[in-house]
Amino acid sequence: MTNLTIGTFGDGDSADDNLNPDAVSIARCATTGRAPDRDGGSWASPDEDWGLTTQRPVSSINTSAGRATKQQTRWVVDGDVGAYVEEHAAGDVLQIPDTYGDFSSVDTRVTFVDGLADSYGFGIDAQALEKAFRVLTGGGRYTASKYSAIPCGNRPWILTGPEGTLLCSCMPVERPENPYTRELRTPETTLQIEEQNRTVLTGAAEFAHLLSDALGVDIEEVRYSTVRGDTQHTFVGEEDKYTIKASDLAQLHGLTPDPSVIQGGVSSGVQPPGSDDLISVEWDGPDHPVGYLDEGDVIAGYEFTWEQPEESLEDVAVVREYRITQNYSRWTVDYRTHRLASVVP
């Protein structure tokens, strides 16, 4: 258990030596220890969270800024906070306002956007920061330079100061005026897409390539929308629009465009789930290459996996042939299963 001197937070004149320490330097000096015994709150036994030993409150804690949930107020008892921040932080540090009245001016920080989630974004807003800060300090007077908040992407963020360190989960936050966008490269150009989920981004790039290869469509822009809680992207061409859910785009991530990769992988033998024995699997390859237009469907890729059909008592080796297909005004991703012939050696 560590309880280090917080030199990097500064105290009086010593703060002039390093006015803007980086996130990792701050985290390496973070104080850890048992949660304080304060009136009106109790803490559960230590547990493990993200490689750190923490204590959660038995129930949410009431503060002047609202009730702080258990996930917002995990007190770090022990662990390498510096290593955690070094692995997950983006490098920036949020400055704590000088007074409680200034918390309302804190800008919302969107730390990650998940295209597969119902809510637009997750991060840190003014209320979340103030609630966690009041839990850490107990609500008393403070010197802002001694405290720091460190965003850690889609991992819980760190709030640290002389009293100790909190591990705080990102909460749903309102959509910012200038939402996060990423570059999407298509065969024709580079577009901006409102999406931060890497799996969805990969699928979106593949979708644009398939539209170009199979349908000859040149995408001019990509639009973002949410319909009944589902995130979807609309790829706009010169004449038509191609709308697809983010969850469907995610299915295109990681597919094999070259079936020979699967052929080479299974020919030397594969190990069924729950078995130590290798079996030989035979596959003659696909009927169509990726990008082939088959009765309105576009072949999107292949994947080797194991399935257990209802009529079977054991897992069987299959190759899934993924396709993008138009379903009314929306495009979807589906697959057809090809069962492979297998021989037990």
Secondary structure as GFF3:
##gff-version 3
##sequence-region A 1 345
A	DSSP	three_ten_helix	7	9	.	.	.	ID=ss1
A	DSSP	three_ten_helix	12	17	.	.	.	ID=ss2
A	DSSP	alpha_helix	23	28	.	.	.	ID=ss3
A	DSSP	beta_strand	47	49	.	.	.	ID=ss4
A	DSSP	beta_strand	52	55	.	.	.	ID=ss5
A	DSSP	beta_strand	61	63	.	.	.	ID=ss6
A	DSSP	beta_strand	66	68	.	.	.	ID=ss7
A	DSSP	three_ten_helix	70	72	.	.	.	ID=ss8
A	DSSP	beta_strand	74	78	.	.	.	ID=ss9
A	DSSP	alpha_helix	81	88	.	.	.	ID=ss10
A	DSSP	beta_strand	94	95	.	.	.	ID=ss11
A	DSSP	three_ten_helix	100	105	.	.	.	ID=ss12
A	DSSP	beta_strand	109	112	.	.	.	ID=ss13
A	DSSP	beta_strand	121	124	.	.	.	ID=ss14
A	DSSP	alpha_helix	126	137	.	.	.	ID=ss15
A	DSSP	three_ten_helix	144	146	.	.	.	ID=ss16
A	DSSP	beta_strand	148	152	.	.	.	ID=ss17
A	DSSP	beta_strand	155	161	.	.	.	ID=ss18
A	DSSP	beta_strand	164	168	.	.	.	ID=ss19
A	DSSP	beta_strand	171	173	.	.	.	ID=ss20
A	DSSP	beta_strand	182	185	.	.	.	ID=ss21
A	DSSP	beta_strand	190	193	.	.	.	ID=ss22
A	DSSP	alpha_helix	198	215	.	.	.	ID=ss23
A	DSSP	beta_strand	219	227	.	.	.	ID=ss24
A	DSSP	beta_strand	230	237	.	.	.	ID=ss25
A	DSSP	beta_strand	241	245	.	.	.	ID=ss26
A	DSSP	alpha_helix	246	251	.	.	.	ID=ss27
A	DSSP	alpha_helix	259	267	.	.	.	ID=ss28
A	DSSP	beta_strand	280	282	.	.	.	ID=ss29
A	DSSP	beta_strand	293	294	.	.	.	ID=ss30
A	DSSP	beta_strand	297	307	.	.	.	ID=ss31
A	DSSP	beta_strand	316	327	.	.	.	ID=ss32
A	DSSP	beta_strand	330	339	.	.	.	ID=ss33
A	DSSP	beta_strand	341	343	.	.	.	ID=ss34
###
